[in-house]
């Protein structure tokens, strides 16, 4: 049985710029000058740690070390937020636009305090993610006041590091053509899932595609019984991972939460299959019905990428306009509105997510899969203000007042799926777990998930609990038909 803790505080809100607790907790190390007038988030994260019954013997004293179960002095600790994009693509969303898009910095500061308590002045804390290719991470860290975390710890003589796990960041011009790639300082470790990969459970020849990445590059990573993932070396060097996701509706996966957040451990995202080329009838899942126009769109987009790699901006721009014209034709005359795997029939992305979660737990520092877990993992979900409708990059804010925590990412996602009102059988990843298709990867009984909460109405076996209707998410438009 897996336990998930749900902390619900109605009308809770994020603090602005400064993230210390609102009272002098016995274990707090930084003095009364850092205490805020109000900080619901710090209290809620702390309550999650207590709710998971961590170091109960020392709770309420200066010795309380809840993360001591996971973190030992000298460890390398990775805190993994969701830093997907530096702006919300939903232009009509003006309030809480970033708050519903990325993990809030106050969540990271609270859990980081307890990581440092456990490390006792040793080891290393990294806060890192691989956001989308065109995310301006420096801008996001400044705009959303993440940098205040580093400034705070520096003032108190402690070192915490931010890392961008991507191979590169791209710059687009006004025509949405890549004009530059800014390479990061990280290194890759390739991990081969081989026949263990969830992609091997699907028969037939597959041409994998990833938005804004060359399919030839992706094919170098994936083939028959060869499923290689390019993982940032610093992720695999971690002894402990604290996964702090931002649950949202998702255009490819239905929803994103703890498991999907592991897409952000990749170095080269060309290694992460998002869809299989072609229609369902043709053995693909990029769209529903056969379409010559959509086939042509795929060809044009791939050619555009090759022109960009050659720095031929003129030809890449022409391809971009051809793509736009074909898209208009398809929208007017096409049999279905789906394209590029953005729909409920996507049978690829969830398999990639499953593989990454296995790698996160079982790949050693050299990228070799082992039979025993290689690092300890604890998961959190920032749902104080979550994101629904057209996520992950154009979400609308959903005020929920929830922070969740649990050791098991699978159990977390099953609980979140029910909380947001999405039927298990309609979400491919959840359906696969419920049908025991992934038992060989995760090996748990997910029919018995225990929910613990500060609210008694949400305590008990997940199957028997009912959650408020107002917590339900609006799905992405391309999933609405399936999730009616």
ZAMARGU-4260 file (C-alpha; in steps of 0.2 Angstrom, whole numbers, plus 5000, padded with zeros to 4 digits):
<rodrens>
0) 5000/5000/5000 | 5006/5017/4995 | 5002/5033/5006 | 4999/5050/4998 | 4997/5065/5010
5) 4985/5079/5005 | 4986/5096/5013 | 4971/5107/5010 | 4971/5125/5015 | 4956/5135/5007
10) 4960/5153/5002 | 4979/5150/5004 | 4990/5161/4993 | 5008/5162/4988 | 5020/5174/4997
15) 5028/5188/4986 | 5047/5188/4984 | 5051/5183/5002 | 5048/5165/5007 | 5052/5162/5025
20) 5039/5155/5037 | 5027/5165/5047 | 5032/5159/5064 | 5048/5154/5072 | 5047/5135/5071
25) 5059/5126/5083 | 5070/5118/5069 | 5071/5134/5059 | 5089/5140/5057 | 5089/5158/5050
30) 5083/5169/5064 | 5068/5180/5067 | 5073/5193/5054 | 5068/5181/5040 | 5050/5178/5046
35) 5036/5183/5035 | 5019/5190/5040 | 5010/5177/5031 | 5016/5161/5022 | 5004/5148/5019
40) 5016/5138/5008 | 5029/5135/5021 | 5017/5129/5033 | 5009/5117/5021 | 5025/5110/5015
45) 5030/5107/5033 | 5013/5099/5037 | 5016/5087/5023 | 5032/5081/5030 | 5024/5079/5047
50) 5009/5071/5039 | 5021/5058/5031 | 5026/5054/5049 | 5044/5059/5046 | 5055/5059/5061
55) 5040/5060/5073 | 5051/5058/5089 | 5059/5074/5086 | 5044/5084/5080 | 5042/5101/5089
60) 5060/5102/5094 | 5076/5110/5086 | 5082/5092/5082 | 5067/5089/5070 | 5075/5082/5053
65) 5061/5075/5043 | 5071/5073/5027 | 5084/5063/5037 | 5076/5047/5031 | 5081/5051/5013
70) 5096/5063/5014 | 5112/5059/5023 | 5127/5072/5026 | 5137/5073/5010 | 5123/5068/4998
75) 5120/5077/4982 | 5101/5082/4982 | 5092/5087/4967 | 5076/5097/4969 | 5066/5095/4952
80) 5053/5109/4949 | 5043/5112/4933 | 5051/5127/4924 | 5042/5123/4908 | 5041/5141/4900
85) 5045/5159/4904 | 5028/5165/4899 | 5010/5159/4899 | 5004/5157/4881 | 4986/5160/4885
90) 4985/5178/4881 | 4969/5181/4890 | 4976/5175/4907 | 4983/5190/4916 | 4981/5185/4934
95) 4991/5171/4941 | 4998/5168/4924 | 5015/5161/4930 | 5008/5154/4946 | 4998/5141/4936
100) 5012/5138/4924 | 5028/5134/4935 | 5031/5127/4953 | 5031/5142/4964 | 5048/5147/4972
105) 5040/5148/4989 | 5038/5129/4988 | 5056/5126/4983 | 5063/5137/4997 | 5052/5128/5010
110) 5058/5111/5005 | 5076/5117/5002 | 5077/5122/5020 | 5074/5105/5026 | 5086/5098/5013
115) 5099/5109/5021 | 5095/5103/5039 | 5097/5085/5033 | 5114/5089/5025 | 5121/5097/5041
120) 5132/5109/5031 | 5139/5096/5019 | 5134/5090/5002 | 5126/5099/4988 | 5109/5105/4983
125) 5104/5108/4965 | 5088/5115/4959 | 5086/5110/4941 | 5075/5107/4926 | 5076/5105/4907
130) 5062/5117/4901 | 5055/5119/4884 | 5068/5122/4870 | 5064/5140/4868 | 5061/5144/4887
135) 5072/5159/4892 | 5076/5152/4909 | 5086/5167/4915 | 5071/5178/4912 | 5059/5166/4921
140) 5071/5165/4936 | 5072/5184/4938 | 5053/5188/4933 | 5046/5175/4945 | 5058/5179/4959
145) 5067/5162/4960 | 5083/5171/4961 | 5078/5177/4979 | 5081/5159/4985 | 5099/5160/4980
150) 5101/5177/4987 | 5094/5172/5004 | 5105/5157/5006 | 5121/5167/5000 | 5117/5180/5014
155) 5117/5165/5026 | 5133/5157/5020 | 5125/5142/5011 | 5126/5137/4993 | 5112/5132/4983
160) 5114/5130/4964 | 5102/5132/4949 | 5105/5122/4934 | 5098/5121/4916 | 5098/5103/4911
165) 5095/5106/4892 | 5108/5103/4879 | 5103/5120/4872 | 5091/5134/4872 | 5084/5141/4855
170) 5080/5158/4850 | 5066/5161/4837 | 5063/5176/4826 | 5045/5183/4823 | 5042/5170/4810
175) 5045/5156/4823 | 5061/5151/4814 | 5076/5145/4825 | 5089/5158/4822 | 5101/5153/4836
180) 5105/5139/4849 | 5113/5143/4865 | 5122/5128/4872 | 5122/5124/4890 | 5137/5118/4900
185) 5130/5101/4905 | 5135/5084/4900 | 5124/5069/4894 | 5124/5051/4900 | 5115/5039/4888
190) 5104/5026/4896 | 5097/5012/4886 | 5081/5005/4892 | 5082/4991/4878 | 5068/4978/4879
195) 5062/4985/4895 | 5056/5000/4887 | 5037/5003/4887 | 5039/5007/4868 | 5044/4989/4865
200) 5026/4984/4871 | 5019/4992/4855 | 5021/4981/4839 | 5025/4987/4822 | 5038/4999/4814
205) 5038/5016/4821 | 5045/5033/4816 | 5046/5043/4832 | 5044/5062/4831 | 5048/5076/4844
210) 5042/5094/4841 | 5056/5105/4835 | 5068/5091/4834 | 5075/5082/4819 | 5067/5065/4817
215) 5084/5058/4810 | 5091/5063/4827 | 5077/5054/4837 | 5079/5038/4826 | 5097/5037/4832
220) 5091/5035/4850 | 5076/5023/4846 | 5075/5007/4836 | 5071/4989/4839 | 5075/4984/4857
225) 5086/5000/4857 | 5078/5014/4867 | 5091/5027/4873 | 5088/5042/4883 | 5100/5057/4884
230) 5100/5061/4903 | 5109/5076/4911 | 5124/5069/4920 | 5120/5079/4935 | 5103/5071/4937
235) 5111/5054/4938 | 5124/5060/4950 | 5111/5064/4963 | 5109/5053/4978 | 5091/5060/4982
240) 5078/5068/4971 | 5064/5079/4977 | 5052/5080/4963 | 5041/5096/4965 | 5028/5096/4951
245) 5015/5108/4945 | 5000/5098/4940 | 4991/5104/4924 | 4980/5098/4910 | 4992/5092/4896
250) 4990/5092/4877 | 4999/5076/4874 | 4997/5066/4890 | 4980/5072/4896 | 4988/5079/4912
255) 5005/5081/4919 | 5010/5078/4937 | 5024/5069/4947 | 5028/5056/4933 | 5027/5068/4918
260) 5039/5080/4927 | 5053/5068/4924 | 5054/5074/4906 | 5064/5088/4913 | 5079/5077/4917
265) 5083/5075/4899 | 5099/5083/4891 | 5094/5081/4873 | 5076/5081/4871 | 5077/5073/4854
270) 5079/5057/4863 | 5061/5059/4870 | 5048/5052/4858 | 5032/5062/4858 | 5022/5054/4845
275) 5023/5041/4831 | 5022/5047/4813 | 5006/5045/4804 | 4987/5041/4808 | 4981/5027/4819
280) 4976/5017/4803 | 4994/5018/4797 | 5001/5013/4814 | 5005/5030/4821 | 4996/5041/4833
285) 5000/5059/4827 | 4982/5061/4821 | 4966/5050/4819 | 4962/5049/4801 | 4974/5047/4786
290) 4978/5064/4778 | 4989/5069/4764 | 4990/5086/4770 | 4996/5081/4787 | 5009/5070/4779
295) 5015/5085/4770 | 5015/5096/4785 | 5026/5083/4794 | 5038/5083/4779 | 5038/5102/4779
300) 5042/5104/4797 | 5056/5091/4796 | 5063/5101/4781 | 5062/5117/4791 | 5072/5110/4805
305) 5085/5104/4793 | 5086/5122/4785 | 5088/5129/4803 | 5102/5117/4807 | 5110/5123/4791
310) 5107/5141/4796 | 5097/5144/4780 | 5085/5156/4788 | 5077/5161/4771 | 5072/5143/4766
315) 5067/5139/4784 | 5055/5155/4784 | 5047/5149/4767 | 5044/5132/4775 | 5036/5140/4790
320) 5024/5149/4779 | 5020/5134/4769 | 5016/5125/4785 | 5005/5139/4790 | 4995/5138/4773
325) 4994/5119/4774 | 4987/5120/4792 | 4974/5132/4787 | 4969/5120/4773 | 4968/5105/4785
330) 4958/5115/4798 | 4945/5119/4784 | 4944/5102/4775 | 4952/5089/4787 | 4942/5074/4794
335) 4948/5078/4811 | 4956/5092/4820 | 4971/5083/4828 | 4989/5085/4823 | 5006/5082/4830
340) 5000/5070/4843 | 4990/5083/4852 | 4975/5073/4856 | 4968/5059/4867 | 4974/5045/4855
345) 4993/5049/4859 | 5000/5032/4863 | 5018/5037/4864 | 5022/5051/4876 | 5016/5041/4891
350) 5028/5027/4887 | 5042/5039/4887 | 5036/5045/4904 | 5036/5027/4911 | 5054/5024/4904
355) 5060/5040/4912 | 5053/5036/4929 | 5062/5019/4928 | 5078/5027/4923 | 5077/5040/4937
360) 5076/5026/4950 | 5087/5012/4943 | 5100/5020/4932 | 5117/5022/4941 | 5129/5036/4939
365) 5136/5029/4923 | 5118/5026/4916 | 5118/5007/4918 | 5101/5000/4924 | 5102/4991/4941
370) 5090/4979/4949 | 5090/4990/4965 | 5085/5008/4967 | 5100/5020/4965 | 5093/5035/4973
375) 5079/5040/4985 | 5065/5050/4979 | 5051/5060/4987 | 5037/5068/4977 | 5027/5084/4980
380) 5014/5093/4970 | 5011/5112/4970 | 4992/5113/4968 | 4989/5129/4978 | 4986/5137/4961
385) 4986/5123/4947 | 4984/5125/4929 | 4970/5117/4918 | 4962/5119/4901 | 4976/5121/4887
390) 4991/5116/4897 | 5006/5113/4898 | 5010/5130/4891 | 4994/5139/4890 | 4985/5135/4906
395) 4972/5144/4915 | 4973/5146/4934 | 4964/5134/4945 | 4964/5139/4963 | 4964/5123/4974
400) 4974/5127/4990 | 4982/5110/4989 | 5000/5103/4992 | 5002/5084/4991 | 5017/5073/4995
405) 5022/5055/4994 | 5036/5043/4991 | 5028/5035/4976 | 5026/5045/4960 | 5014/5032/4952
410) 5002/5033/4968 | 5003/5052/4967 | 4998/5053/4949 | 4983/5041/4952 | 4977/5051/4966
415) 4979/5067/4957 | 4970/5060/4942 | 4955/5056/4953 | 4956/5073/4962 | 4955/5083/4945
420) 4941/5072/4939 | 4949/5063/4924 | 4943/5045/4922 | 4957/5032/4924 | 4952/5023/4908
425) 4953/5039/4897 | 4971/5043/4902 | 4983/5030/4893 | 4996/5030/4906 | 4984/5028/4921
430) 4974/5015/4911 | 4990/5005/4908 | 4995/5006/4927 | 4977/5000/4932 | 4978/4986/4919
435) 4994/4980/4927 | 5004/4983/4911 | 5018/4992/4920 | 5020/4980/4935 | 5036/4974/4928
440) 5043/4992/4930 | 5036/4997/4946 | 5029/4982/4955 | 5016/4989/4967 | 4998/4986/4971
445) 4990/5002/4965 | 4973/4996/4969 | 4976/5001/4987 | 4982/5019/4989 | 4980/5027/5006
450) 4976/5045/5007 | 4980/5055/5023 | 4975/5073/5025 | 4973/5087/5037 | 4954/5086/5032
455) 4945/5071/5038 | 4934/5070/5023 | 4949/5066/5012 | 4956/5052/5023 | 4955/5034/5018
460) 4957/5022/5003 | 4958/5032/4987 | 4945/5021/4978 | 4931/5025/4991 | 4935/5044/4992
465) 4925/5058/4983 | 4933/5075/4980 | 4924/5091/4977 | 4917/5095/4960 | 4925/5112/4960
470) 4942/5103/4960 | 4939/5096/4943 | 4950/5102/4929 | 4944/5107/4912 | 4954/5096/4899
475) 4964/5102/4884 | 4953/5106/4870 | 4960/5091/4860 | 4955/5079/4875 | 4938/5086/4878
480) 4929/5074/4867 | 4937/5059/4876 | 4935/5066/4894 | 4917/5071/4892
</rodrens>
